[in-house]
Each structure stands twice: as structure tokens, then as C-alpha cells.
């Protein structure tokens, strides 16, 4: 007797369940980044996220438990995206001056290349960081970066290049602000100053300028500095 032919498995059936779940979760997360960046936490709608990611609303809650859980995952994603652009392993192969210049430029480029970062950070600041305070992942992302800044500062100091009173945390706040402010306010400043702050040549010049400013501070060559 000839055995009955078994029906061929579909491509979906042949994929490991875990892989499908990971892909679904990623689709939801990408849709949520767009939704919350556009409408904020309060205005963002789970229904819209489900529709955009082509899943049932219940599946969103299956993966993220709640709207707040999804929003926190979005915030962790955008901080992770920024940190990927600030590759501290690449800084280790550079000298202290060039390493710091690279960090300033990479941070600015991170804000430029993913404008959702600006919008979502603005949103979370309105909430006084209520959501990300519950994250363990985000602070952990920054531990290696602060350690890399500390190493570069120490190397610059040991070589007699850098001033002795550099606070790595304050320095990062300053260099981050130089990039963040430009991108967050490029439209209003452009209208007020009647210039196009999105012009590639202007952006390239600003990139070099903020790198020079940061290094000038580290070298103690800022005008009026007692370290000059």
C-alpha cells in the first residue's frame, strides 16, 4: 500500500516559533517608536500601533503587558540606538584628543540620524523621566561610556594635555547638549535667525565647531581660563 503523501509544511510552519515571536515583537516596537514620537505617550494609541504592525491588539499586550511597558521598551530602544553610534570601543584606539572629538561628533550624528530620539526625549522630559526611572537597561548602557570618558580624560591628563578638574559626567552633559539643542531647535532657530540650519555645509561646520569647543575646554585653552 502506498503511504498517503503528507501535506507540505508552509514556510510559516517551518520557522521556529521563537523567531516569529521576535520578529513580531520587533515590528510592534518599530511601529510604537513612530507612534509615540509623533503623538507622545498620552496621544499614542495601541490600536494604531497594532494596525501599523499588522497584529491584533491583544498581541501587543502579550509582548509588552501594558501601554507603559511598551513605551518603556521604546525609550530603551532609542537610548540603545544613540549608544550604538557612540562606540566607545572605537575610542580606545584613538588618542585622548581625537577620541574626544570623535565622541562629540558621533553624539551629534546620533541625534541627526534618528530624529525620533529628539522627540521622545523631549516627551520624556515633560514627564520628568517618570517612565525611564523604572529602567535598569538605560543606566547600564551608559556605564561603559562614562568609563571610556574617564579613561580618555586620565590619558590626556597623564600626557600633560588636559586640565585636571574635568568631571566626566558634566562633560558628557555638555557635549550631548551641544548636539541635542541644535537638532531640537533647528526649526525655530532657523526661522528666528533666517538661516537654513539643515544645510549640509552648515551642519558639517557646526560639527567641527562643537568638537573644537569641547577639546578647547579639555586643553584649558578657553579664553579667560586660569588653565590657559
N, C-alpha and C positions, 0 to 999 in steps of 0.2 A: 504494500500500500504506500502510495506516495504521500509524504507528510504535507500537510497544508502549509502553504507559504505564509510566513509571519509578515504582518504589515511593516513596512519600513518605518523606522523611527523618524520623527520630524527633527529638523535642526534644533528646534527649541527643546525637544525632549532629550536630545543628546548632550546638551550643555549641562555642566554641573550646576545644581541649584544655587550653590553659594555664589557662583559667578553672576548668575542672573540677578540675584538679590543685590549684589554690589553694584551692578550696572543700573538697576532701578534706583537705588539709593543715590547714585551719582547724578542721574537725571533729575531727580527731585531736588537735590542740593543746588544744581546749576539753575534750575527754574526759580528756586527760592532766593538765590542771590539777586537775580534780576527783579523779582517781585518786591523784595524788601528794600533794595536800592532805589527803586522807583517810587514806592508808596510808603516806606518807613515801616516800623514794627506795627503801629496801630492800624495803618491803612492796608497793610499786606493781607491778602486773603488766601487761605488754604485752598479754597475752591479753585482759584486762579492758578495756583502752583500745581495742583493735581491736573488741571486741564492742560497746562503747558507741558508738563512732563508725561502726559498721556497715561495716567494711572488713576485708579479710584481714590477718592478722598481718604477712605479708610486705610489705604496702603501708606499714605503719608504718615498717619498716626502710628501705624505699625512700626515704621522705621525710626520715627523721631519722638513718639509718645505724645507730644503736645506742640502747640504753636511756639511756645517759648523754647522748647527743646530744639525745634528746627531753626529758630532764629539764632540760638547759641551756636549750633553747628555751622550756620552761615558765617557768623563772626569768626569762629575758629578757622574756617576756610580762608577768609580774606586776610587774616593775620598770617596764616601759613603761606599764602601766595606772596605777600610782601617779603616775608623772611626768605623765601626761596631766591628772591632777587638780591638779597643781602648775603651772599655766600661767604661766610666767614672762613671757610676752608681755603678759598682763593686768596684771602687777605694774608694768610700765613706765609705765602710765598713772596710777598712784597715787603719792602722796607716800610718803616713807620709812616713816613710822609706819603708815599704813594699808596700805601694801604688805606690811610685815612681819606685821601682823595677819592679812591675807588668806592669807599663806603658811602660817602656823601653823594656821589653821582648815582650809584646803584639805588640808593634810597629814593632819590628824586625820580629816577626812571620807573621805579616800582609804582609810585603814585601816578605817573603819567600813563603807564601801560595798562593799568587796571583802575579806571575812574570809579568803579563801584566801591573801591576801598575808601575813597574820599567821602562819598555819600553815606556809606554805612558807618564810618567813624563819626561823621557829623551827627548821625541819628543816635548813635550810642552815647555820645557826649550829652545830647539832650536828655537822655535817661540817666545821666550821671553814672554811666558804666554799670548800671544795675544788672544787666544780663551777663556781661563778661566777668564780673566779680565771682560768678559761680564756676568759672572755667579753671581747671588745672592745666589744661593744654597750652593756653596762651602764654602765661608766665614762663612755662618751661621752654617755649620757643625762643625766648629772649635771653635765657641764661647763657647759651653759647655765644651770643652776640656781645653781651656785656663783657664776657670773659675775653673775647677777641679784642675789644676796645682796650681793656685793661692791659693786655699783652702788648699792643701797639704803643700805648702810652708809656709803658715801662721801658720798651725798647728805645723809644725816642728820648726818654729821659736818660737812660744809660749811655746813649750816644752823645749826650750833651746838646740835643736838638730841641726838646720840648720843655716847656715850663714845668715847674714842679707841683703846681696846685690844680691839675686837671681832675675834675670829677667826671668819671666815665658816664655816669647816668645823666648828669646835666649836659654833658657834651652831646650825648645821643638825642636828648630832648631838643637841643638847639639845631642840630643838623637835620633832624626829622622835621622840625618846624619850618626850616628854610624850604624844603621840598613841598611839604603839605600845604603851606599857606599859599604858595604860588598857584598850585593846581585848584585849591578850594575857592580861590578868589579871582581866578583869571578872567572871568566874565565881567564881574563888577569893576575890577581894577582896569580892565581894558576899556570899558565904557567911560569911566571917570577920566582916565589918562589919555583916551582917544588913540590907543595903540592896539595892535593885534598880538596879544600875549601867546597865541597859539602858533605863531610863525616859527618854522623850524630853526631859522637862523637866530631868532631871539631866544628860543629855548636853549639852543646849544651854547649861546653866550652866557646865559644865566647859569647853566650847569657848571661851566668853568668858573664863573664868578663865585658861586657859593662854595665850590671846592677850595678856591684860593682863600676865601674868608675863613673857612674852618682851619686850614693849615696855618694861616697867618696868626690866628689865636693860639694854636698849639706851639708855634715857634716863638710866641711872645713878641711878635713884630707889629702888633696893632698899635696905631698911633696913640701916644699917651700912656702906653703900658709901662709899668715900672720894670718889666722884664725885657724891654727893647734894648 
